[in-house]
Amino acid sequence: MVRSALALLSAMYALLACPVAIADVGALAAPAAESRAAGAPAAESPAAESPAVEAQPVEWRHGYAFLKPLALPADFPHFGYVNPAAPKGGEMRLAEMGTWDNFNPVSARGRDAQGLQWWTTLNLLYDKLLERAADEPTAFYGRLAESVAVAPDGSWIGFRLRPEARWHDGRPITADDLAFSFEVYRHQSGPTIRAPMSAFDRIEVIGPHEVRYWVAKGNEGDPVLPIRLGNVPVLPRHYWEGRDITATTIEPPLGSGPYRIGDFKVGRYVRYTRVEDYWGRDLPVNRGRYNFDSVKFDYFRDENIQFEAIKGNVIDLREETYPSRWAREYDFPAVRRGLFRTEKVEMDRPAGLWWPVFWNLRQPRFQDVRVREALWLLYDFPWVNSRMSFDYWDYGLSFFHNSEMAHTGEPSALELALLEPLRDRVPERVFGGPFEPPPNLGGGWHRDNVKEALALFEAAGWVIRDGVLVYAATGEPFEIRFVVVSPGLVGALYPYIQALKRVGIAANAIAPETSNWLYRMRAGDFDAGAIAFQPDVTPTLLLSNSFSSAAAEQAYSYNWAHVRDPAVDALIAAVYRAQTYDELIAATRAIDRVLLWNFYYVPGMSRTHMAMTWWDKFGIPDHAPLARPIYYDAWWWDERKAARVAAGRRAEDG
């Protein structure tokens, strides 16, 4: 239930796939005779291997999109949700949970400092080839790349760099840096970076500012691949060649982006300072963004201290994740005087599920679907939401809540075409109506639900003896250790734990320090956990990382539940195969049904908004609901507002 925990999971959310459409710019590929392949001998020249491809015209375009065409033309001046005349200056201070010890996110070890998030917009140090538009959920525009092309047969993806692109030391960013970055990602990075790059065979350097990434056999035409390439930061060859790029470091590395690392204290804070002569300041994708002179991230071990820090004007902005605090505790003098703002900001994106409970399927007892269904029957989310959360949450009954990808009604013909071949591997209820919550909810405890749960337990071999639920054959008691990311989740689980105890299950919950929580999730040292599942509009790799059998065996995947289900694997493959919007929707709805009716997770909390709190020091552009927050890159320092807050603070203190 903390924003920093979501940041730890950010690698899941930007690796996407679905049908593609690209906006035209026009031009032809450069002659292949000038090319050389990085990491491949000259005899393997792709140009020599694919004359048919080279004979077809290749269109170079200013951006890449899927599902819908790009909304902005090649000569667009700026994104529609920014203020292009926003002043530069001031500082924004943000809060993070836990600690940090590393400035090198390529390394599989250590915990990266905030501001270096690999797959998201919150990477302040490095530039990427493409920039995602916050108001077009499927659109990407050129940043380092002035244009992008895809081979007619999908066998390669090309990028042309902007010749003016520079590193912070003034040296140009070239195709050699792209080749270096590609080889690092493929062979020396951690698994969450290396795995997405396995879809590519090699990179071909066409010239100083042009490259082609050749797609591995079997991956041709996958529409996610240009996004995957465009979303990773580009690394400077000349800086890293004399250093160990697999090691953690607290030496600030050379970057190319709008900020460089300023002062810091390991584990406590890191401040990024704006690069005055940033080469990309006036690019259409950057105009009106990155307005603060500095962005500082302070680290906290406790969300209660975070709250006190923002009340005390130690930090400027935070997302509130405690419903009770949102409802009760934002009534201090600064709020009443209009110096401090609170607002539910609606987001235009799939809401998914907010920290649903999942079971550790490594343990034989949780492999029985009857046990999982019995545990689901005992969870009364509406009661928890009304009594403890002030109806703060939506009831999410889909992994794709608040989107067209969520299943509805009975399966469509396209869904049935995917599900019928799997009929003997999925629950029969998949072929009926939608997944619904347990009956009789809202009272906190219902006798009929308990009777049904106990019957399911007994059918699975678990019976109550002397008030304790035990396995009949061995006498082993049923115990559940919930290991979660924050004390807030522990509190939210309390009514569920009490319900479990009433049927003889010994249950407890703990929230260890964030790094220890991650270690225990990866090591399987828990009985039940919780993880945020917030999909994007094309959740391909997110599904693979979260639910595939292959991911269950990978140390750094997010399949912490250890789901290993051939039917789920087949439906994930169907999501990847989708070539039309209707096929994509059918595949996501089918996998939604199968996951839910197997009760691998206990759905509950979801939300379509962010509960934002901030000191009223900032200018905010007018915009409709967006797919992501833009406070750190599109707000700006407002001198008049900041002076008013300062005067009000002095009056309070005096």
For each residue, the residues with C-beta under 8 A, 3 or more apart:
1: 5 303 321 322 354 355 485 486 488 489 492
2: 5 6 97 303 321 485 486 488
3: 6 7 95 96 97 318 319 321
4: 7 8 96 97 98 114 514
5: 1 2 8 9 97 485 486 514 532
6: 2 3 9 10 532 534
7: 3 4 10 96 114 117 120 122
8: 4 5 514 518
9: 5 6 12 13 531 532 558
10: 6 7 13 14 117 118 119 120 122
11: 14 15 118 119 192 193 545
12: 9 15 541 542 545 546 558
13: 9 10 119 120 534 535 536 542
14: 10 11 119 120 132 227 231 536
15: 11 12 119 196 224 227 228 231 540 541 542
16: 224 227 536 537 538 539 540 541 542
17: 222 223 224 227 538 540 541 575 576
18: 66 67 138 223 224 537 538 540 578 581 584
19: 66 67 223 578 579 580 581 583 584
20: 64 65 66 150 223
21: 65 66 67 68 69 70
22: 59 61 63 64 65 69 70 148 150
23: 61 62 63 65 69 70 72 73 74
24: 59 61
25: 59 60 61 62 74 147
26: 59 60 61
27: 59 60 147
28: 57 58 60
29: 32 54 58 60 149 158 206
30: 34 206 207 210
31: 34
32: 29 35 45 46 47 54 206
33: 47
34: 30 31 206 207
35: 32 45 46 47 204 205 206 207 212
36: 42 204 205
37: 40 41 42 44 45 46 202 203 204 205
38: 179 182 183 202 203 204 205
39: 179 182 183 202 203
40: 37 44 201 202 204
41: 37 44
42: 36 37 45
43:
44: 37 40 41 49 202
45: 32 35 37 42 48 49 204
46: 32 35 37 49 50 155 156 204 212 214
47: 32 33 35 50 51 54
48: 45 51
49: 44 45 46
50: 46 47 53 54 151 155
51: 47 48 54 55
52: 55 56
53: 50 56 151 152 153 155 156
54: 29 32 47 50 51
55: 51 52
56: 52 53 152
57: 28
58: 28 29 149 151 152 158
59: 22 24 25 26 27 149
60: 25 26 27 28 29 147 148 149 158 160
61: 22 23 24 25 26 64 74 147 148 149
62: 23 25 70 73 74 141 142 146 147 148
63: 22 23 70 72 130 139 140 141 142 148
64: 20 22 61 70 130 139 140 148 226 227 230
65: 20 21 22 23 68 69 70 136 138 139 140
66: 18 19 20 21 138 223 538
67: 18 19 21 138 537 538 581
68: 21 65 71 136 138 139
69: 21 22 23 65
70: 21 22 23 62 63 64 65 136 139 141
71: 68 133 136 139
72: 23 63 76 79 133 136 139 141 284
73: 23 62 76
74: 23 25 61 62
75:
76: 72 73 141 284
77: 84 284 287
78: 82 84 284 287 288
79: 72 82 133 134 135 284 285 287 288 289
80: 135 623
81: 134 135 621 623 624 626 630 634
82: 78 79 86 287 288 289 621 630 634
83: 86 288 619 621 634 636
84: 77 78 287 288
85: 288
86: 82 83 288 291 619 621 634 636
87: 291 619 636 637
88: 274 291 292 293 636
89: 291 292 293 636 637 639
90: 292 293 617 636 637 639 642
91: 292 293 294 295 296 316 637
92: 292 294 295 296 316 317 618 631 632 635 637
93: 296 298 314 315 316 317
94: 114 295 296 297 298 315 316 317 318 632
95: 3 297 298 299 300 306 309 310 315 318
96: 3 4 7 100 114 297 298 299 300
97: 2 3 4 5 299 300 301 303 306 486 514
98: 4 111 299 301 513 514 515
99: 111 267 299 301 513 514 515
100: 96 111 112 113 114 266 267 270 299
101: 110 111 248 250 266 267
102: 105 107 109 110 111 112 113 248 249 250
103: 112 113 116 249 250 251 252 253 261
104: 107 110 112 245 247 248 249 253
105: 102 112 116 117 118
106: 184 185 188 189 190 193 235 245 246
107: 102 104 110 189 190 245 246 247 248 249
108: 189 190 191 246 556
109: 102 247 248
110: 101 102 104 107 248
111: 98 99 100 101 102 515
112: 100 102 103 104 105 116 117 118
113: 100 102 103 116 261 264 270 297
114: 4 7 94 96 100 117 122 270 297
115: 122 123 124 125 259 261 270 272 295 297
116: 103 105 112 113 123 124 125 126
117: 7 10 105 112 114 120 122 123
118: 10 11 105 112 123 192 193 232 233
119: 10 11 13 14 15 231 232
120: 7 10 13 14 117 123
121: 131 132 134 628 633
122: 7 10 114 115 117 632
123: 115 116 117 118 120 126 128 233 257
124: 115 116 257 258 259 272 290 295
125: 115 116 233 253 255 256 257 259 260 261 272
126: 116 123 233 234 235 255 256 257
127: 143 144 165 173 233 234 255 256 257 280
128: 123 131 143 144 230 231 232 233 234
129: 142 143 144 145 148 159 229 230 231 232 234
130: 63 64 140 141 142 143 145 148 226 227 230 231
131: 121 128 140 141 142 143 285 286
132: 14 121 139 140 231 628
133: 71 72 79 136 139 140 141
134: 79 81 121 626 627 628 630
135: 79 80 81 348 623 624 626 627
136: 65 68 70 71 72 133 139
137: 348 349 536 537 627
138: 18 65 66 67 68 537 538
139: 63 64 65 68 70 71 72 132 133 136
140: 63 64 65 130 131 132 133 226 227 230
141: 62 63 70 72 76 130 131 133 284 285
142: 62 63 129 130 131 145 146 147 148 162 285
143: 127 128 129 130 131 280 283 285 286
144: 127 128 129 159 161 162 165 173 234 256 280
145: 129 130 142 148 159 160 161 162 230
146: 62 142 160 161 162
147: 25 27 60 61 62 142 159 160
148: 22 60 61 62 63 64 129 130 142 145 157 158 159 160 226 230
149: 29 58 59 60 61 157 158 159
150: 20 22 154 156 157 158 226
151: 50 53 58 154 155 156 157 158
152: 53 56 58
153: 53 220 221
154: 150 151 215 220 221 222
155: 46 50 53 151 214 215 220
156: 46 53 150 151 204 212 213 214 215
157: 148 149 150 151 212 213 215 225 226 229
158: 29 58 60 148 149 150 151 206 210 211 212 213
159: 129 144 145 147 148 149 178 210 211 213 229 230
160: 60 145 146 147 148 209 210
161: 144 145 146 165 173 174 175 178 209 210
162: 142 144 145 146 165 209 280 283
163: 172 209
164: 279
165: 127 144 161 162 172 173 256 279 280
166: 170 171 172 173 256 279
167: 170 171 172 173 236 239 254 255 256
168: 254 255 256 260 275
169: 254
170: 166 167
171: 166 167 236 238
172: 163 165 166 167
173: 127 144 161 165 166 167 177 234 236 256
174: 161 177 178 208 209
175: 161 178 179 205 206 207 208 209 210 211
176: 179 180 205 237
177: 173 174 180 181 234 235 236 237
178: 159 161 174 175 181 182 203 205 211 234
179: 38 39 175 176 182 183 203 205 211 237
180: 176 177 183 184 235 237 240 241
181: 177 178 184 185 232 233 234 235
182: 38 39 178 179 185 186 197 200 203 213
183: 38 39 179 180 186 187 188 203
184: 106 180 181 187 188 189 235 240 245
185: 106 181 182 188 189 193 194 197 232
186: 182 183 189 194 197 198 200
187: 183 184 194
188: 106 183 184 185 245 246
189: 106 107 108 184 185 186 193 194 197
190: 106 107 108 193 194 556
191: 108 194 195 554 555 556 557
192: 11 118 195 196 545 556 557
193: 11 106 118 185 189 190 196 197 232
194: 185 186 187 189 190 191 197 198
195: 191 192 198 554
196: 15 192 193 199 228 541
197: 182 185 186 189 193 194 200 228
198: 186 194 195 216
199: 196 215 216 219 222 225 228
200: 182 186 197 203 213 214 215 216 219 225 229
201: 40 214 215 216 217
202: 37 38 39 40 44 213 214
203: 37 38 39 178 179 182 183 200 211 212 213 214
204: 35 36 37 38 40 45 46 156 211 212 213 214
205: 35 36 37 38 175 176 178 179 210 211
206: 29 30 32 34 35 158 175 210 211 212
207: 30 34 35 175 210
208: 174 175
209: 160 161 162 163 174 175
210: 30 158 159 160 161 175 205 206 207
211: 158 159 175 178 179 203 204 205 206
212: 35 46 156 157 158 203 204 206
213: 156 157 158 159 182 200 202 203 204 225 229
214: 46 155 156 200 201 202 203 204
215: 154 155 156 157 199 200 201 219 220 222 225
216: 198 199 200 201 219
217: 201 220
218:
219: 199 200 215 216 222 225
220: 153 154 155 215 217
221: 153 154
222: 17 154 199 215 219 225 576
223: 17 18 19 20 66 226 227
224: 15 16 17 18 227 228 538 540 541
225: 157 199 200 213 215 219 222 228 229
226: 64 130 140 148 150 157 223 229 230
227: 14 15 16 17 64 130 140 223 224 230 231
228: 15 196 197 199 224 225 231 232
229: 129 157 159 200 213 225 226 232
230: 64 128 129 130 140 145 148 159 226 227
231: 14 15 119 128 129 130 132 227 228
232: 118 119 128 129 181 185 193 228 229
233: 118 123 125 126 127 128 181 257
234: 126 127 128 129 144 173 177 178 181 256
235: 106 126 177 180 181 184 239 240 245
236: 167 171 173 177 239 240 254 255 256
237: 176 177 179 180 240 241
238: 171 241
239: 167 235 236 242 243 253 254
240: 180 184 235 236 237 243 245 253
241: 180 237 238
242: 239
243: 239 240 247 249
244: 247
245: 104 106 107 184 188 235 240
246: 106 107 108 188
247: 104 107 109 243 244
248: 101 102 104 107 109 110
249: 102 103 104 107 243 253
250: 101 102 103 264 266
251: 103
252: 103 260 261 264
253: 103 104 125 239 240 249 261
254: 167 168 169 236 239
255: 125 126 127 167 168 236 259 260 261
256: 125 126 127 144 165 166 167 168 173 234 236 279
257: 123 124 125 126 127 233 275 278 280
258: 124 274 275 278 280 281 286 289 290
259: 115 124 125 255 272 273 274 275 290 294 295
260: 125 168 252 255 272 273 275
261: 103 113 115 125 252 253 255 264 270 271 272 273
262: 271 272 273 294
263: 271
264: 113 250 252 261 268 269 270 271
265: 268 269
266: 100 101 250
267: 99 100 101 299
268: 264 265 298 299
269: 264 265 296 297 298 299
270: 100 113 114 115 261 264 296 297
271: 261 262 263 264 294 295 296 297
272: 115 124 125 259 260 261 262 294 295 296
273: 259 260 261 262 293 294
274: 88 258 259 278 290 292 293 294
275: 168 257 258 259 260 278
276:
277:
278: 257 258 274 275 281 290
279: 164 165 166 256
280: 127 143 144 162 165 257 258 283 285 286
281: 258 278 286 287 290
282: 286 287
283: 143 162 280 286 287
284: 72 76 77 78 79 141 287
285: 79 131 141 142 143 280 289
286: 131 143 258 280 281 282 283 289 290
287: 77 78 79 82 84 281 282 283 284
288: 78 79 82 83 84 85 86 291 621 634
289: 79 82 258 285 286 633 634
290: 124 258 259 274 278 281 286 633
291: 86 87 88 89 288 634 635 636 637
292: 88 89 90 91 92 274 295 632 635 636 637
293: 88 89 90 91 273 274 637
294: 91 92 259 262 271 272 273 274
295: 91 92 94 115 124 259 271 272 292 632
296: 91 92 93 94 269 270 271 272
297: 94 95 96 113 114 115 269 270 271
298: 93 94 95 96 268 269 309 314 315
299: 95 96 97 98 99 100 267 268 269
300: 95 96 97 303 305 306 309
301: 97 98 99 305 513
302: 305 306 487
303: 1 2 97 300 306 307 321 322 486 487 488
304: 307 308 487
305: 300 301 302 308 309
306: 95 97 300 302 303 309 310 315 318
307: 303 304 310 311 318 320 325 329
308: 304 305 311 312
309: 95 298 300 305 306 312 314 315
310: 95 306 307 313 314 315 316 317 318 613 615
311: 307 308 332 334
312: 308 309
313: 310 316 615 645 649
314: 93 298 309 310
315: 93 94 95 298 306 309 310 318
316: 91 92 93 94 310 313 614 615 617 618
317: 92 93 94 310 612 613 614 615 631
318: 3 94 95 306 307 310 315 613 614
319: 3 610 611 612 613
320: 307 325 326 330 342 611 612 613
321: 1 2 3 303 486 488 611
322: 1 303 325 326 488
323: 326 327 388 389 390 392 393
324: 327 328 329 388 389 390
325: 307 320 322 328 329 330
326: 320 322 323 329 330 342 390 392 611
327: 323 324 390 392
328: 324 325 331
329: 307 324 325 326 332
330: 320 325 326 335 340 342 613
331: 328 335 336
332: 311 329 335 336 340
333: 336 337 652
334: 311 337 339 340 615 648 649 652
335: 330 331 332 338 339 340 341 342
336: 331 332 333
337: 333 334 648
338: 335 616
339: 334 335 615 616 644 645 648 649
340: 330 332 334 335 613 614 615 616
341: 335 612 613 614 615 616
342: 320 326 330 335 611 612 613
343: 611 612
344: 609 610 611 612
345: 609 610 611 612 625 629
346: 608 609 625
347: 351 608 609 610 625 626 627 628 629
348: 135 137 624 625 626 627
349: 137 402 403 534 536 537 627 628
350: 400 401 402 403 405 406 534 535 536 537 539
351: 347 354 394 396 401 402 403 534 606 607 608
352: 396 399 400 401 532 533 534 535 606
353: 356 396 398 399 401 532 533 534 601 603 604 605 606
354: 1 351 393 396 532 534 604 605 606 607
355: 1 484 485 489 530 531 532 605
356: 353 396 530 531 533 601 602 603 604 605
357: 379 482 493 496 528 529 530 601 602 604
358: 528 529 530 531 560 561 600 601 602
359: 363 366 372 375 527 528 561 600
360: 363 366 524 526 527 528 529 560 561 562
361: 366 367 561 562 563 564 600
362: 524 562
363: 359 360 366 367 527
364: 367 368
365: 368 371 460 462 471 478
366: 359 360 361 363 371 372 527
367: 361 363 364
368: 364 365 371 372 460
369: 372 373 427 598 599
370: 373 374 456 457 459 460
371: 365 366 368 374 375 456 457 460 462
372: 359 366 368 369 375 376 598 599 600
373: 369 370 376 377 453 456 599
374: 370 371 377 378 452 453 454 456 457 460
375: 359 371 372 378 379 453 500 599 602
376: 372 373 379 438 599 602
377: 373 374 438 449 450 452 453 456
378: 374 375 449 450 453 496 499 500 503
379: 357 375 376 438 496 499 602 604
380: 383 384 438 441 442 443 444 445 446 495 496 499
381: 384 385 395 437 441 603 604 605
382: 385 386 395 437 441 442
383: 380 386 387 441 442 443 444 495
384: 380 381 387 388 389 492 495 496 604
385: 381 382 388 389 391 392 393 395 604 605
386: 382 383 389 390 391 442
387: 383 384 444 495
388: 323 324 384 385 491 492 494 495
389: 323 324 384 385 386 392 393 492 605
390: 323 324 326 327 386
391: 385 386
392: 323 326 327 385 389 607 611
393: 323 354 385 389 396 604 605 606 607
394: 351 401 402 605 606 607 608
395: 381 382 385 437 603 604 606
396: 351 352 353 354 356 393 401 603 604 605 606
397: 401 434 435 436 437 596 603
398: 353 401 405 406 407 435 592 596 603
399: 352 353 406 533 535 591 592 595 596 601 603
400: 350 352 403 405 406 535 539 588 592
401: 350 351 352 353 394 396 397 398 406 606
402: 349 350 351 394 406 606 608
403: 349 350 351 400 406 535 537
404: 585
405: 350 398 400 535 537 539 584 585 588 589 592
406: 350 398 399 400 401 402 403 588 589 592
407: 398 411 415 434 435 589 590 592 593 596
408: 434 589
409: 433 434
410: 431 432 433 434
411: 407 415 416 419 430 431 589 590 593
412: 415 416 586 589
413: 416 417
414: 417 418 582 583 585 586
415: 407 411 412 418 419 586 589 590 593
416: 411 412 413 419 420 431
417: 413 414 420 586
418: 414 415 421 422 570 571 574 586 587 590
419: 411 415 416 422 423 426 430 431 590 593 594
420: 416 417 423
421: 418 570
422: 418 419 425 426 567 570 571 594
423: 419 420 426 431
424:
425: 422 565 566 567
426: 419 422 423 430 567 594 597 598
427: 369 430 594 597 598
428: 431 432
429: 432 597
430: 411 419 426 427 593 594 597
431: 410 411 416 419 423 428
432: 410 428 429
433: 409 410 436
434: 397 407 408 409 410 593
435: 397 398 407 592 593 596 597
436: 397 433
437: 381 382 395 397 441
438: 376 377 379 380 441 449
439: 446 448 449
440: 443 446 448 449
441: 380 381 382 383 437 438 446
442: 380 382 383 386
443: 380 383 440 446
444: 380 383 387 495 499
445: 380 450 499 502
446: 380 439 440 441 443 449 450
447: 450 451
448: 439 440 451 452
449: 377 378 438 439 440 446 452 453
450: 377 378 445 446 447 453 454 502 503
451: 447 448 454 455
452: 374 377 448 449 455 456
453: 373 374 375 377 378 449 450 456 457 503
454: 374 450 451 457 458 464 503
455: 451 452 458 459
456: 370 371 373 374 377 452 453 459 460
457: 370 371 374 453 454 460 462 463 469 503
458: 454 455 461 462 463
459: 370 455 456
460: 365 368 370 371 374 456 457
461: 458 471 472 473
462: 365 371 457 458 469 470 471 472 478
463: 457 458 469 470 472
464: 454 467 468 469 470 503 504
465: 468 470 475
466:
467: 464 504
468: 464 465 477 478 504 506
469: 457 462 463 464 477 478 503 504 505
470: 462 463 464 465 474 475 476 477 478 504
471: 365 461 462 474 475 476 478
472: 461 462 463
473: 461
474: 470 471
475: 465 470 471
476: 470 471
477: 468 469 470 506
478: 365 462 468 469 470 471 504 505 506
479: 505 506 507 527
480: 500 505 506 507 508 527 528
481: 507 508 509 510 526 527 528
482: 357 490 493 497 507 508 509 510 526 527 528 529 530
483: 509 510 511 512 517 520 521 525 526 527 528 529
484: 355 489 490 493 509 510 511 517 529 530
485: 1 2 5 355 489 511 514 517 530
486: 1 2 5 97 303 321 489 490 511
487: 302 303 304 490 491 511
488: 1 2 303 321 322 491 492
489: 1 355 484 485 486 492 493 509 511 530
490: 482 484 486 487 493 494 509 510 511
491: 388 487 488 494
492: 1 384 388 389 488 489 605
493: 357 482 484 489 490 496 497 509
494: 388 490 491 497 498 509
495: 380 383 384 387 388 444 498 499
496: 357 378 379 380 384 493 499 500 507
497: 482 493 494 500 501 507 508 509
498: 494 495 501 502
499: 378 379 380 444 445 495 496 502 503
500: 375 378 480 496 497 503 505 507
501: 497 498 504 505 506 507
502: 445 450 498 499
503: 378 450 453 454 457 464 469 499 500
504: 464 467 468 469 470 478 501
505: 469 478 479 480 500 501
506: 468 477 478 479 480 501
507: 479 480 481 482 496 497 500 501
508: 480 481 482 497
509: 481 482 483 484 489 490 493 494 497
510: 481 482 483 484 490
511: 483 484 485 486 487 489 490 517
512: 483 516 517 520
513: 98 99 301 516 517
514: 4 5 8 97 98 99 485 517 518
515: 98 99 111 518 519
516: 512 513 519 520
517: 483 484 485 511 512 513 514 520 521
518: 8 514 515 521 522
519: 515 516 522 523 525
520: 483 512 516 517 523 524 525 526
521: 483 517 518 524 526 529 531 560
522: 518 519 555 556 560
523: 519 520
524: 360 362 520 521 560 562
525: 483 519 520
526: 360 481 482 483 520 521 529
527: 359 360 363 366 479 480 481 482 483
528: 357 358 359 360 480 481 482 483
529: 357 358 360 482 483 484 521 526 560 561
530: 355 356 357 358 482 484 485 489
531: 9 355 356 358 521 546 558 560
532: 5 6 9 352 353 354 355
533: 352 353 356 399 542 546 601
534: 6 13 349 350 351 352 353 354
535: 13 350 352 399 400 403 405 539 542 543
536: 13 14 16 137 349 350 539 542 627
537: 16 18 67 137 138 349 350 403 405
538: 16 17 18 66 67 138 224 584
539: 16 350 400 405 535 536 542 543 575 588
540: 15 16 17 18 224 543 544 572 575 576
541: 12 15 16 17 196 224 544 545
542: 12 13 15 16 533 535 536 539 545 546
543: 535 539 540 546 547 548 572 575 591
544: 540 541 547 548 550 551 572
545: 11 12 192 541 542 548 551 557 558 559
546: 12 531 533 542 543 551 557 558 559 563
547: 543 544 551 559 563 565 568 572 591 595 600
548: 543 544 545 551 552 559 563 568 569 572
549: 552 553 563 564 565 566 568 569
550: 544 553 554 569
551: 544 545 546 547 548 554 557 558 559
552: 548 549 557 559 562 563 564
553: 549 550
554: 191 195 550 551 557 559
555: 191 522
556: 108 190 191 192 522
557: 191 192 545 546 551 552 554
558: 9 12 531 545 546 551
559: 545 546 547 548 551 552 554 562 563
560: 358 360 521 522 524 529 531
561: 358 359 360 361 529 600 601
562: 360 361 362 524 552 559
563: 361 546 547 548 549 552 559 568 600
564: 361 549 552
565: 425 547 549 568 569 594 598
566: 425 549 569 570
567: 422 425 426 570 571 594
568: 547 548 549 563 565 571 572 591 594 595
569: 548 549 550 565 566 572 573
570: 418 421 422 566 567 573 574
571: 418 422 567 568 574 575 587 590 591 594
572: 540 543 544 547 548 568 569 575 576 591
573: 569 570 576 577
574: 418 570 571 577 578 583 586 587 590 591
575: 17 539 540 543 571 572 578 584 587 588 591
576: 17 222 540 572 573
577: 573 574 583 587
578: 18 19 574 575 583 584 586 587
579: 19 583
580: 19 583 584
581: 18 19 67 584 585
582: 414 585 586
583: 19 414 574 577 578 579 580 586 587
584: 18 19 405 538 575 578 580 581 587 588
585: 404 405 414 581 582 588 589
586: 412 414 415 417 418 574 578 582 583 589 590
587: 418 571 574 575 577 578 583 584 590 591
588: 400 405 406 539 575 584 585 591 592
589: 405 406 407 408 411 412 415 585 586 592 593
590: 407 411 415 418 419 571 574 586 587 593 594
591: 399 543 547 568 571 572 574 575 587 588 594 595
592: 398 399 400 405 406 407 435 588 589 595 596
593: 407 411 415 419 430 434 435 589 590 596 597
594: 419 422 426 427 430 565 567 568 571 590 591 597 598
595: 399 547 568 591 592 598 600 601
596: 397 398 399 407 435 592 593 599 601 603
597: 426 427 429 430 435 593 594
598: 369 372 426 427 565 594 595
599: 369 372 373 375 376 596 602
600: 358 359 361 372 547 561 563 595
601: 353 356 357 358 399 533 561 595 596
602: 356 357 358 375 376 379 599
603: 353 356 381 395 396 397 398 399 596 606
604: 353 354 356 357 379 381 384 385 393 395 396
605: 353 354 355 356 381 385 389 393 394 396 492
606: 351 352 353 354 393 394 395 396 401 402 603
607: 351 354 392 393 394
608: 346 347 351 394 402
609: 344 345 346 347
610: 319 344 345 347 629
611: 319 320 321 326 342 343 344 345 392
612: 317 319 320 341 342 343 344 345 629 631
613: 310 317 318 319 320 330 340 341 342
614: 316 317 318 340 341 617 618 631
615: 310 313 316 317 334 339 340 341 645
616: 338 339 340 341 641 644 645
617: 90 316 614 637 638 641 642 645
618: 92 316 614 631 635 636 637 638 641
619: 83 86 87 635 636 637 638 641
620: 631 635
621: 81 82 83 86 288 630 634 635
622:
623: 80 81 135 626 630
624: 81 135 348
625: 345 346 347 348
626: 81 134 135 347 348 623 629 630
627: 134 135 137 347 348 349 536
628: 121 132 134 347 349
629: 345 347 610 612 626 632
630: 81 82 134 621 623 626 633 634 635
631: 92 317 612 614 618 620 634 635
632: 92 94 122 292 295 629 635
633: 121 289 290 630
634: 81 82 83 86 288 289 291 621 630 631
635: 92 291 292 618 619 620 621 630 631 632
636: 83 86 87 88 89 90 291 292 618 619
637: 87 89 90 91 92 291 292 293 617 618 619 642
638: 617 618 619 641 642
639: 89 90 642 643
640: 643 644
641: 616 617 618 619 638 644 645
642: 90 617 637 638 639 645 646
643: 639 640 646 647
644: 339 616 640 641 647 648
645: 313 339 615 616 617 641 642 648 649
646: 642 643 649 650
647: 643 644 650 651
648: 334 337 339 644 645 651 652
649: 313 334 339 645 646 652 653
650: 646 647 653 654
651: 647 648 654
652: 333 334 648 649
653: 649 650
654: 650 651
